[in-house]
Structure formats: C-alpha cells, structure tokens
Amino acid sequence: MLFRSDYDSITAGPVFSFGGRLRTSIAYRYGVKNYKGRLAQKSDASYTDDKVSNKTQFASMGVYYKLTKKLKVKIAANYFSQNSNQNYEAVYQYTYDTYNAEAGVVYEF
C-alpha cells in the first residue's frame, strides 16, 4: 500500500550527551510542517489564502545515574511548543506550549 500525506515536514536538531556513571543529556529539535492543500482559517472560521503551516520546538534535559550495567535512574525535564497560522481553534488548539518533568528507573534489555 502506498502511503500519501498531504503535507511536507522536516525536523532537525542536535543531541549532546556526556559523562560516565553520571550522564547528562541535552537535546533540541526544530520542525516545520507545511500542508499542501489545507487552507488556514481566521479565528472567525473564514478561510485565508495561506496554507496551514506549523512550526515546532522541543527541548529536553536529563540526568541519568547508572546503578548497574542495565539499570539506571533518571530525572528529565521537557518543553514542546507549536506555533501555527491556523487561528480557528474552536475544536482543536494549534498553537500551544507544554512542559513536563519525569523521574524514574530505566532498565535496558
């Protein structure tokens, strides 16, 4: 089956990880998604001449401590944002920011 999408997208960014038993990881990604045939809407739901375009950013920072060869504990914080020219948001929010933090135990198989 041929998969066909109605948008073009690209996402790129660096990841840095350093340390030994105590390891720190930092990541950043930037992305753009441009829809080919979907027109953006104003806040009153009327259509514009522009196609929908979403820009995203993601940042993450984590600290990991290796307990054994396969077991480690981690603490991480993440941030994600999306900015869109789609201003009609009565059903779905297109422009938003989200944050989260996580802590736990990781077992690598």
ABEGO torsion letter per residue (X at the ends): XBBBBABBBBBBEBBBBBEBABBBBBBBBBBBBBBAABBBBBAAGBBBABBBBBBBBBBBBBBBBBABAABBBBBBBBBBBBBBABABAAABBABBBBBBBBBEBBBBX
